[in-house]
Amino acid sequence: MELYQLKQFAAAAEQENMTRAAEQLNIAQPAISKTIHRLEGELGVILFERTGKGLRRTEQGDILLRYARQILQAEEDARREIAESAQQAGSLRICALSLSEQIGEILSGFTRSCGDIRFRVTTTPEQSDLLLDSAVSREDIPADAELLGSEEICLAVPASHRLAEQDSVALSELTGDSFIVLRNSHSFRQVSEHIFRLAGLDPRIAIECDSAALQNRLISLGMGVALVASNAWRHAEQNGDIRLLHIRDADCRRYLYVRTLSRYQTRGMRDFKAYLRRFFADIQDQAQTSSGTFSPS
């Protein structure tokens, strides 16, 4: 049983499709089929059942996938530790389920202060080193995760909105308003849905978009309102067409955390987590000392 066989098997098992696995590995599809056939012959079991839509793992396929992931991760850990001991430039794989609107600022700040490192940012935890995510309460944070901080969730409205001159708003006042939501942020959507439930509001979703920048632009044009993280105010406050309001009829906070997914923690991972702590500590300090028109609690 060779490592290349396990890599091909794992790709096929996770994709549940030979063609997609071949595309992922950039090899010919018949090569994967041949590898799977050889593995099944060596082990004396059937690893996949062929279906009309692709592949379905058998019980024995599930067992092999569990061990294949451990073996392949151990190989990757060995390579990274050896590279680190030789002081070669490392790499860091980050899954940003939350903080997608700030990840660019975080990565550039870390690179300036801590040196060169190769980053890969995804929205899937598989094969990632670190997970950046959020929860609606401290109790929902995984036991093996580290709390980075919390932030208020506010309502962003266009300057022309009927409530724009108020300091705070009740979501119950927005029954007829159109909401603009981020489609690609599952974690923030969970937080938003939690807040809507607390306020007893069934929001009218008018627009779904993929970026915070587009969301802010649509708000400034009067296309709707949105729930936003207060840290985003540091960017939105430069736009005079948007106002941020406190929400007074729900507990509107999210709790940000980092979770280590890789078994071996490289120096780059340790340095990056230390930078995250400083980054969010600075945000908390800025929020407490801010003297602007909006001051998140």
FENPETA-V791103 format. One record per backbone hydrogen bond with DSSP energy under -0.5 kcal/mol. NH is the residue of the N-H (numbers start at 1). CO is the residue of the C=O. E is the energy in kcal/mol with one decimal. If there is no record, write none. Layout:
nh = [NH NH]
co = [CO CO]
e = [E E]
This chain:
nh = [6 7 8 9 10 11 12 13 14 15 16 17 21 22 23 24 25 26 27 31 32 33 34 35 36 37 38 39 40 41 42 43 44 45 47 49 51 55 56 58 62 63 64 65 66 67 68 69 70 71 72 73 74 75 76 77 78 79 80 81 82 83 84 85 86 87 88 92 94 94 95 96 96 97 97 98 102 103 106 107 108 109 110 111 112 113 114 115 118 120 122 122 128 129 130 131 132 133 133 135 140 141 145 146 147 148 149 151 153 154 154 155 156 156 157 157 159 161 164 166 169 173 174 175 177 179 180 181 181 183 183 184 185 186 187 189 190 191 192 193 194 195 196 197 198 199 200 200 201 203 204 205 206 206 207 209 215 216 217 218 219 220 221 222 223 225 226 228 230 232 233 234 235 236 237 238 239 240 242 243 245 246 248 248 252 253 254 255 256 256 257 258 259 260 261 261 262 265 266 270 271 272 273 274 275 276 277 278 279 280 281 282 283 284 285 286 287 288 289 290]
co = [2 3 4 5 6 7 8 9 10 11 12 12 17 18 19 20 21 22 22 28 28 29 30 31 32 33 34 35 36 37 38 39 40 40 45 56 54 16 49 47 58 59 60 61 62 63 64 65 66 67 68 69 70 71 72 73 74 75 76 77 78 79 80 81 82 84 83 118 92 120 130 94 122 95 132 132 99 99 102 103 104 105 106 107 108 109 110 111 90 92 94 120 125 93 93 259 95 131 257 255 137 138 142 258 145 256 256 254 252 152 228 245 154 226 155 243 241 158 161 163 246 170 171 172 174 204 225 179 207 181 209 209 182 184 97 185 186 187 188 189 190 191 192 193 194 195 196 197 196 201 177 203 179 204 179 181 211 212 213 214 215 216 217 219 218 178 156 154 152 229 230 231 232 232 233 235 236 238 239 157 155 167 169 246 250 251 151 135 149 254 133 146 131 144 129 259 129 263 264 266 267 268 269 270 271 272 273 274 275 276 277 278 279 280 281 282 283 284 285 286]
e = [-1.9 -2.5 -2.1 -2.8 -2.9 -2.1 -2.3 -2.9 -2.5 -2.4 -2.1 -0.6 -2.0 -2.4 -2.2 -2.3 -2.0 -1.1 -2.1 -0.8 -1.0 -1.9 -2.3 -2.1 -2.7 -2.2 -2.2 -2.4 -2.7 -2.0 -2.5 -2.7 -1.7 -1.0 -0.6 -3.2 -2.8 -2.1 -1.9 -2.0 -2.2 -1.8 -2.3 -2.3 -2.0 -1.8 -3.0 -2.4 -1.4 -2.6 -2.9 -2.3 -2.2 -2.2 -2.2 -2.9 -2.3 -2.3 -2.4 -2.6 -2.3 -2.5 -2.5 -2.3 -1.5 -1.6 -2.8 -2.6 -0.6 -2.9 -3.0 -0.7 -2.3 -0.9 -1.4 -1.9 -1.4 -1.2 -2.3 -2.7 -2.3 -2.1 -2.4 -2.4 -2.1 -1.9 -2.9 -1.4 -2.4 -2.2 -2.7 -0.5 -2.0 -2.6 -1.9 -2.6 -3.0 -0.6 -2.2 -1.9 -0.9 -1.5 -1.9 -2.9 -0.5 -3.2 -1.3 -2.0 -2.5 -0.5 -2.9 -2.5 -0.6 -3.4 -0.5 -2.7 -2.6 -2.3 -1.6 -2.0 -2.4 -2.3 -2.2 -0.7 -1.3 -2.7 -2.7 -0.5 -2.4 -0.6 -3.2 -0.6 -0.7 -0.7 -0.6 -2.1 -2.0 -2.1 -2.8 -2.8 -2.1 -2.2 -2.7 -2.3 -2.1 -2.0 -0.8 -0.8 -2.5 -0.8 -0.7 -0.9 -2.2 -0.7 -1.6 -2.3 -2.1 -2.7 -2.0 -2.6 -2.2 -2.5 -1.3 -2.1 -2.5 -2.7 -1.9 -2.5 -2.7 -1.8 -1.9 -1.4 -1.7 -2.6 -2.9 -1.0 -2.1 -0.8 -1.7 -2.9 -2.5 -2.2 -2.2 -0.5 -1.2 -1.0 -2.0 -2.8 -2.8 -0.6 -2.8 -2.2 -2.3 -0.6 -3.3 -0.5 -1.5 -0.6 -0.8 -2.1 -2.8 -2.4 -2.4 -2.0 -2.2 -2.4 -1.9 -1.8 -3.0 -2.5 -2.0 -2.4 -1.6 -2.2 -2.2 -2.6 -2.4 -1.9 -1.8 -1.1]
